[in-house]
Amino acid sequence: MAMDLQMADPGRPDPDGYLFGRGPAWFALIMTVALMMVDYIDRQVIVSLFPHLKQAWGLSDKQLGSLVSAVSITVAVGAMPIALWADRHSRVKSIFLMAMLWSLACISCMFTRSYGQLLAARAVVGAGEAGYGSVGSALIASHFPARMRGTLMAVFFSVGSLGSVLGVMLGGVIASHWGWQAAFGVVGVPGLALSLLYIFVRDYRTVQLTPRLDRATQTPASMARAIAAALARSPTMLWVSLGGSAQVVVLSTVWAWLPSYLNRAQGLAPAQAAINAALVVLCGAAGAVLTGALVDRAGRRRQRGKLLVLALLCLLSMAVLIPAFAAPGRALSHHQQLAWIAAGGLLMTCSTGPVVAIVIDVIHPGIRATGSAVLAFFLNLFGLAAGPFIAGMLSDAWTLPRAMAAMPAFSILAALCFLVAARSYEADVQRIRDQVQAEEAAGACNTSLRGQTP
């Protein structure tokens, strides 16, 4: 018989119902998803500008990769403090401030005049985006029924793929007509408008913590110690964070370097290469939703089935991508090779939504955004930052086609981590559920005792 391991939310009468109703929930989802799209437009616009920057400033591939990695590094560093503040104060206000900062920073990139200035501006973009994924996912998860969590997380994070599509495509087209500087200005404006509308989203009540958890979330240092202890208590969270990061290495490499690969290996013009690469990223967006639903279905009978299917999907993505990039030009036509890469792109986003939902399942509701920020730290520092930089180094040493053929091997590491996590997932979810129920029972008992006190 299937085990019901959905985690309860304290103060919420029906975990399978909407927190404030359907209307506020769907408005929160639409606004959060829209900002997620803008987030990735501003983040990914630079990858289609690599050929222009290489020509204008003579940058190496390692330097170009660093312009992508800089954003992910500052996201990783800033995610935990921002999520800590959001968990204890306001999710909506933190998202408003984040969107304003990253949008203004993106616009400032158009005024840079050197590699150092552009690298600094891109780092500020990441500082603004830090914590957005974790805080936004916690807000959505709290508005909607628990049974919809995995699919909604897949939708939320798959929109990052759509934003990347638009960022890559707009960057290439705008740069070909008005120069690469103009691309940053055009894509930075929508975030300012959406941030003003976001203040109308309803925030969920800040969860009252036990004294132990309250002390643990007072400062970033105490939070870091608490997170280390949480990772020690929850092997699922640790292994899923590592596995998700390894798979994101593959995803970030393809997203960052595919326009340049098509430009150099296939001889496409930068604008045409950007459009072709955007189609592959679009397949990744669709793949994230499809594989997210598949993973949810795999966990209906046994929760650990989610992780087993994730491991299989990672290996399938590698099996498609390595021969797609390794095939010599005469073995496959441009369209045939692009079709193989697109098929791999559809599979490589398989972990995007499920890893977030799994981590949310094994974290206390009172620090849900902070727990998601731990995952974001891993994914950004060891995934999104590592992928483009490692690929750039390999490209300088081996050439870009060889680097692109080697990087999908990281999916083997991802699959192994997910298989290890499957061994502890159900026990960790049950432990959190028992803890929440015990705290609610203790709270109800204290309330009853206070009511009896004359």
C-alpha positions as CSV (number, residue, x, y, z in Angstrom):
1,M,0.0,0.0,0.0
2,A,1.3,3.5,-0.8
3,M,2.7,5.4,2.1
4,D,1.4,8.9,2.7
5,L,4.5,10.9,3.6
6,Q,3.4,14.4,2.7
7,M,4.6,16.9,5.2
8,A,2.1,18.8,7.2
9,D,2.2,22.6,7.5
10,P,1.7,24.0,11.0
11,G,-1.3,26.4,11.3
12,R,-2.7,25.1,8.0
13,P,-6.0,23.2,8.6
14,D,-5.9,21.3,5.3
15,P,-2.6,20.5,3.7
16,D,-4.4,19.4,0.6
17,G,-6.2,22.7,0.2
18,Y,-5.2,26.3,-0.9
19,L,-3.8,28.5,1.8
20,F,-5.8,31.7,0.8
21,G,-8.0,30.3,-2.0
22,R,-7.4,29.6,-5.7
23,G,-7.3,33.2,-6.8
24,P,-4.5,34.4,-4.5
25,A,-2.6,31.2,-5.1
26,W,-2.6,31.5,-8.9
27,F,-1.8,35.2,-8.8
28,A,1.2,34.4,-6.6
29,L,2.2,31.7,-9.0
30,I,1.9,33.9,-12.1
31,M,3.8,36.8,-10.6
32,T,6.6,34.6,-9.2
33,V,6.9,32.7,-12.4
34,A,7.0,35.9,-14.4
35,L,9.9,37.2,-12.3
36,M,11.6,33.9,-12.6
37,M,11.5,34.3,-16.4
38,V,13.0,37.8,-16.2
39,D,15.6,36.5,-13.7
40,Y,16.9,34.0,-16.3
41,I,16.6,36.4,-19.2
42,D,18.9,38.8,-17.4
43,R,21.2,35.9,-16.3
44,Q,21.5,34.2,-19.7
45,V,21.5,37.2,-22.1
46,I,25.3,37.3,-21.9
47,V,25.9,33.8,-23.5
48,S,24.8,34.9,-26.9
49,L,27.1,37.9,-26.6
50,F,30.3,35.8,-26.2
51,P,31.3,36.0,-29.9
52,H,30.9,39.8,-29.7
53,L,32.8,40.1,-26.5
54,K,35.6,37.8,-27.8
55,Q,36.0,40.0,-30.8
56,A,35.7,43.3,-29.0
57,W,38.0,42.6,-26.0
58,G,39.9,39.5,-27.1
59,L,38.8,37.4,-24.1
60,S,39.7,33.8,-23.5
61,D,37.1,31.1,-23.0
62,K,37.9,30.9,-19.3
63,Q,37.2,34.7,-19.0
64,L,34.0,34.3,-20.9
65,G,32.9,31.4,-18.7
66,S,33.7,33.5,-15.7
67,L,31.1,36.1,-16.7
68,V,28.5,33.4,-16.3
69,S,30.0,31.9,-13.2
70,A,30.2,35.2,-11.4
71,V,26.5,35.4,-11.3
72,S,26.1,32.0,-9.9
73,I,28.9,32.5,-7.2
74,T,27.2,35.6,-5.8
75,V,23.8,33.8,-5.9
76,A,25.3,31.0,-3.9
77,V,26.9,33.3,-1.3
78,G,23.9,35.5,-0.9
79,A,21.1,33.0,-1.0
80,M,21.3,31.8,2.6
81,P,21.3,35.3,4.3
82,I,18.5,36.5,2.1
83,A,16.4,33.4,2.7
84,L,17.1,33.6,6.4
85,W,15.7,37.2,6.4
86,A,12.7,36.2,4.3
87,D,11.8,33.2,6.5
88,R,11.8,35.3,9.6
89,H,10.2,38.5,8.1
90,S,8.7,38.8,4.7
91,R,8.9,36.7,1.5
92,V,7.1,39.3,-0.6
93,K,9.3,42.3,0.4
94,S,12.5,40.3,-0.1
95,I,11.4,39.4,-3.6
96,F,10.5,43.0,-4.4
97,L,14.0,44.2,-3.3
98,M,15.8,41.4,-5.1
99,A,14.0,42.1,-8.4
100,M,14.8,45.8,-8.2
101,L,18.5,45.2,-7.6
102,W,19.2,42.6,-10.3
103,S,17.2,44.6,-12.9
104,L,19.2,47.8,-12.2
105,A,22.5,45.9,-12.2
106,C,21.6,44.3,-15.6
107,I,21.0,47.7,-17.1
108,S,24.3,49.0,-15.7
109,C,26.1,46.3,-17.8
110,M,25.5,48.4,-20.9
111,F,27.7,51.1,-19.6
112,T,30.8,49.0,-18.8
113,R,34.0,49.6,-20.7
114,S,36.3,46.8,-19.7
115,Y,36.2,43.1,-18.7
116,G,36.7,44.0,-15.0
117,Q,33.8,46.4,-15.0
118,L,31.5,43.9,-16.7
119,L,32.5,41.1,-14.4
120,A,31.7,43.3,-11.3
121,A,28.3,44.3,-12.8
122,R,27.5,40.6,-13.5
123,A,28.4,39.8,-9.9
124,V,25.9,42.4,-8.7
125,V,23.2,40.8,-10.9
126,G,23.8,37.6,-9.0
127,A,23.6,39.4,-5.7
128,G,20.2,40.6,-6.6
129,E,19.0,37.2,-7.8
130,A,20.4,35.4,-4.7
131,G,17.7,33.7,-2.8
132,Y,15.0,34.3,-5.4
133,G,14.6,30.6,-6.4
134,S,14.4,29.4,-2.8
135,V,12.1,32.2,-1.5
136,G,9.9,32.0,-4.5
137,S,9.6,28.2,-4.3
138,A,8.7,28.4,-0.6
139,L,6.0,31.0,-1.3
140,I,4.4,28.8,-4.1
141,A,4.7,25.7,-2.0
142,S,2.8,27.3,0.9
143,H,0.0,28.7,-1.3
144,F,-0.9,25.4,-3.0
145,P,-1.9,21.9,-1.9
146,A,1.0,19.6,-1.0
147,R,0.0,17.0,-3.6
148,M,0.8,19.6,-6.4
149,R,4.2,20.5,-5.0
150,G,6.4,18.5,-7.3
151,T,4.7,19.6,-10.5
152,L,4.5,23.2,-9.5
153,M,8.2,23.2,-8.7
154,A,8.9,21.8,-12.1
155,V,6.8,24.5,-13.7
156,F,8.4,27.2,-11.6
157,F,12.0,26.2,-12.4
158,S,11.3,25.2,-16.0
159,V,10.4,28.8,-16.6
160,G,14.0,29.5,-16.1
161,S,14.5,27.6,-19.3
162,L,12.0,29.8,-21.1
163,G,13.7,32.9,-19.7
164,S,17.0,31.5,-20.9
165,V,15.5,30.9,-24.4
166,L,14.4,34.6,-24.5
167,G,17.7,35.8,-23.1
168,V,19.8,33.9,-25.6
169,M,17.6,34.8,-28.5
170,L,17.1,38.5,-27.6
171,G,20.8,38.9,-26.9
172,G,21.8,37.6,-30.3
173,V,19.2,39.5,-32.3
174,I,19.6,42.8,-30.4
175,A,23.4,42.7,-30.6
176,S,23.4,42.1,-34.3
177,H,21.3,45.2,-34.9
178,W,22.2,47.7,-32.1
179,G,25.4,46.3,-30.5
180,W,25.9,44.1,-27.5
181,Q,25.6,46.9,-24.9
182,A,22.0,47.6,-25.9
183,A,21.0,44.0,-25.1
184,F,21.6,44.5,-21.4
185,G,19.4,47.7,-21.3
186,V,16.5,46.1,-23.2
187,V,16.2,43.0,-21.0
188,G,16.7,44.8,-17.7
189,V,13.6,47.0,-17.8
190,P,10.7,44.4,-17.4
191,G,12.0,43.4,-14.0
192,L,11.5,46.9,-12.6
193,A,7.9,46.9,-13.6
194,L,7.1,43.4,-12.3
195,S,8.8,44.1,-9.0
196,L,6.3,46.9,-8.4
197,L,3.4,44.6,-9.1
198,Y,4.7,41.9,-6.8
199,I,3.8,43.9,-3.6
200,F,0.2,42.8,-4.2
201,V,1.0,39.1,-3.7
202,R,-0.2,37.7,-0.4
203,D,2.5,36.4,1.9
204,Y,2.0,33.4,4.2
205,R,2.2,33.8,8.0
206,T,5.7,33.5,9.4
207,V,5.9,30.1,11.1
208,Q,6.6,30.3,14.8
209,L,9.6,28.2,15.6
210,T,10.6,26.2,18.7
211,P,13.2,27.9,20.9
212,R,15.9,25.7,19.4
213,L,15.1,26.6,15.8
214,D,14.6,30.2,16.7
215,R,18.1,30.4,18.2
216,A,19.5,28.6,15.1
217,T,18.1,31.2,12.7
218,Q,19.2,34.4,14.5
219,T,22.4,35.0,12.5
220,P,24.1,33.6,9.4
221,A,26.8,31.9,11.5
222,S,24.2,30.1,13.7
223,M,22.2,29.2,10.6
224,A,25.4,27.8,9.0
225,R,25.9,25.6,12.1
226,A,22.2,24.5,12.0
227,I,22.4,23.7,8.3
228,A,25.5,21.6,8.8
229,A,23.7,19.7,11.6
230,A,20.6,19.4,9.3
231,L,22.7,17.9,6.5
232,A,24.2,15.5,9.0
233,R,20.7,14.5,10.2
234,S,19.2,14.3,6.7
235,P,21.4,12.3,4.3
236,T,18.7,12.7,1.7
237,M,19.2,16.5,1.6
238,L,22.9,16.2,1.3
239,W,22.9,13.6,-1.5
240,V,20.1,15.3,-3.5
241,S,22.0,18.6,-3.3
242,L,25.2,16.9,-4.6
243,G,23.3,15.0,-7.3
244,G,21.4,18.0,-8.4
245,S,24.6,20.0,-8.6
246,A,26.3,17.4,-10.8
247,Q,23.4,17.4,-13.2
248,V,23.3,21.2,-13.3
249,V,27.0,21.1,-14.4
250,V,25.8,19.5,-17.6
251,L,22.8,21.8,-18.0
252,S,24.8,25.0,-17.4
253,T,27.5,24.0,-19.8
254,V,25.1,23.4,-22.7
255,W,23.2,26.6,-22.0
256,A,26.3,28.8,-21.7
257,W,28.4,27.4,-24.5
258,L,26.0,26.1,-27.2
259,P,25.8,29.4,-29.1
260,S,29.6,29.6,-29.2
261,Y,29.8,25.9,-30.2
262,L,27.4,26.4,-33.1
263,N,29.3,29.5,-34.1
264,R,32.7,27.8,-34.1
265,A,31.9,24.2,-35.0
266,Q,29.1,24.7,-37.4
267,G,30.1,28.2,-38.7
268,L,26.8,29.8,-37.9
269,A,26.6,33.6,-37.6
270,P,26.2,34.7,-33.9
271,A,22.6,35.7,-34.2
272,Q,21.7,32.4,-36.0
273,A,23.7,30.4,-33.5
274,A,21.8,32.1,-30.7
275,I,18.4,31.2,-32.2
276,N,19.4,27.6,-32.7
277,A,20.7,27.4,-29.2
278,A,17.4,28.9,-27.9
279,L,15.5,26.1,-29.5
280,V,17.5,23.6,-27.5
281,V,16.9,25.5,-24.3
282,L,13.2,25.5,-25.2
283,C,13.3,21.7,-25.4
284,G,14.8,21.8,-21.9
285,A,11.9,23.8,-20.6
286,A,9.4,21.3,-21.9
287,G,11.5,18.5,-20.7
288,A,11.6,19.9,-17.2
289,V,7.8,19.8,-17.0
290,L,7.4,16.4,-18.6
291,T,10.1,14.7,-16.5
292,G,8.9,16.5,-13.4
293,A,5.4,15.0,-13.9
294,L,7.0,11.6,-14.6
295,V,9.1,11.7,-11.4
296,D,5.9,12.7,-9.4
297,R,4.1,9.7,-10.9
298,A,7.0,7.4,-10.1
299,G,6.6,8.3,-6.4
300,R,2.9,7.5,-6.0
301,R,3.4,4.0,-4.8
302,R,6.8,4.4,-3.1
303,Q,8.4,7.9,-2.5
304,R,11.9,6.5,-3.3
305,G,10.7,5.8,-6.8
306,K,11.2,9.5,-7.6
307,L,14.9,9.2,-7.0
308,L,15.3,6.0,-8.9
309,V,13.6,7.5,-12.0
310,L,15.8,10.6,-11.6
311,A,18.9,8.6,-11.7
312,L,17.8,6.8,-14.9
313,L,16.9,10.1,-16.6
314,C,20.3,11.5,-15.8
315,L,22.0,8.5,-17.4
316,L,19.8,8.8,-20.5
317,S,20.7,12.5,-21.0
318,M,24.4,11.6,-20.9
319,A,23.8,8.7,-23.4
320,V,22.4,11.2,-25.9
321,L,24.5,14.2,-25.3
322,I,28.0,12.7,-25.5
323,P,27.6,11.2,-29.0
324,A,25.7,14.3,-30.1
325,F,28.7,16.5,-29.4
326,A,31.4,13.9,-30.2
327,A,30.0,13.2,-33.7
328,P,32.3,14.7,-36.4
329,G,30.7,17.2,-38.8
330,R,30.8,14.8,-41.7
331,A,28.9,12.1,-39.7
332,L,25.9,14.2,-39.1
333,S,24.4,17.2,-40.9
334,H,23.9,20.4,-38.9
335,H,20.2,19.7,-38.5
336,Q,20.7,16.1,-37.5
337,Q,23.3,17.1,-34.8
338,L,21.0,19.9,-33.5
339,A,18.2,17.3,-33.2
340,W,20.3,15.0,-31.1
341,I,21.5,17.9,-28.9
342,A,17.8,19.0,-28.5
343,A,16.9,15.5,-27.4
344,G,19.6,15.6,-24.8
345,G,18.5,19.0,-23.8
346,L,15.0,17.7,-23.2
347,L,16.4,15.0,-20.8
348,M,19.1,17.0,-19.0
349,T,16.6,19.2,-17.1
350,C,15.1,16.2,-15.4
351,S,16.3,17.2,-11.9
352,T,15.2,20.9,-12.1
353,G,11.9,20.6,-10.2
354,P,12.1,17.3,-8.4
355,V,15.2,18.1,-6.4
356,V,13.5,21.2,-4.9
357,A,10.4,19.3,-4.0
358,I,12.4,16.5,-2.4
359,V,14.4,19.0,-0.3
360,I,11.2,20.8,0.8
361,D,9.8,17.4,1.9
362,V,12.7,16.8,4.3
363,I,13.0,20.3,5.8
364,H,11.1,21.8,8.7
365,P,8.3,24.2,7.4
366,G,9.5,27.0,9.6
367,I,12.8,27.2,7.7
368,R,11.6,26.1,4.3
369,A,13.0,29.0,2.3
370,T,16.3,28.7,4.2
371,G,16.4,25.0,3.5
372,S,15.8,25.6,-0.2
373,A,18.6,28.2,0.0
374,V,21.0,25.4,1.0
375,L,20.1,23.5,-2.1
376,A,20.5,26.8,-4.1
377,F,23.9,27.2,-2.6
378,F,25.0,23.8,-3.9
379,L,23.3,24.2,-7.3
380,N,24.8,27.6,-7.9
381,L,28.3,27.1,-6.6
382,F,28.9,23.5,-7.6
383,G,26.6,23.4,-10.6
384,L,25.8,26.7,-12.4
385,A,29.2,28.3,-11.5
386,A,31.3,25.2,-12.1
387,G,29.9,24.1,-15.4
388,P,30.7,27.1,-17.7
389,F,34.1,27.7,-16.0
390,I,35.3,24.1,-16.2
391,A,34.1,23.9,-19.8
392,G,35.9,27.2,-20.6
393,M,39.1,25.8,-19.1
394,L,38.8,22.5,-21.1
395,S,38.0,24.5,-24.2
396,D,41.2,26.6,-23.9
397,A,43.1,23.3,-23.4
398,W,41.3,20.9,-25.8
399,T,39.0,23.0,-28.1
400,L,35.4,23.7,-27.4
401,P,33.9,20.6,-29.3
402,R,36.0,18.2,-27.2
403,A,35.0,20.0,-24.0
404,M,31.3,19.8,-24.9
405,A,31.6,16.1,-25.5
406,A,33.3,15.5,-22.1
407,M,31.1,17.5,-19.8
408,P,27.9,15.3,-19.9
409,A,29.9,12.6,-18.0
410,F,28.9,14.5,-14.8
411,S,25.5,12.9,-15.1
412,I,27.1,9.6,-13.9
413,L,27.9,11.4,-10.6
414,A,24.4,12.8,-10.4
415,A,22.8,9.3,-10.9
416,L,25.0,7.8,-8.2
417,C,24.0,10.5,-5.7
418,F,20.3,10.1,-6.4
419,L,20.6,6.3,-5.9
420,V,22.2,6.8,-2.5
421,A,19.5,9.4,-1.5
422,A,16.8,6.9,-2.4
423,R,17.9,4.8,0.6
424,S,17.0,7.5,3.2
425,Y,14.3,9.6,1.6
426,E,11.2,7.9,3.1
427,A,12.7,7.8,6.6
428,D,13.7,11.5,6.5
429,V,10.2,12.6,5.3
430,Q,8.6,10.6,8.1
431,R,11.0,12.1,10.7
432,I,10.0,15.6,9.7
433,R,6.4,14.8,9.7
434,D,6.6,13.3,13.2
435,Q,8.5,16.4,14.4
436,V,5.9,18.8,13.1
437,Q,3.0,16.7,14.6
438,A,4.8,16.6,18.0
439,E,5.3,20.4,17.9
440,E,1.7,21.0,17.0
441,A,0.5,18.6,19.8
442,A,2.8,20.4,22.3
443,G,1.4,23.8,21.2
444,A,-2.2,22.6,21.5
445,C,-1.4,21.2,25.0
446,N,0.1,24.5,26.1
447,T,-2.8,26.5,24.7
448,S,-5.2,24.2,26.6
449,L,-3.3,24.6,29.8
450,R,-3.3,28.4,29.5
451,G,-7.0,28.3,29.0
452,Q,-7.5,26.4,32.2
453,T,-5.3,28.7,34.2
454,P,-7.6,30.9,36.4
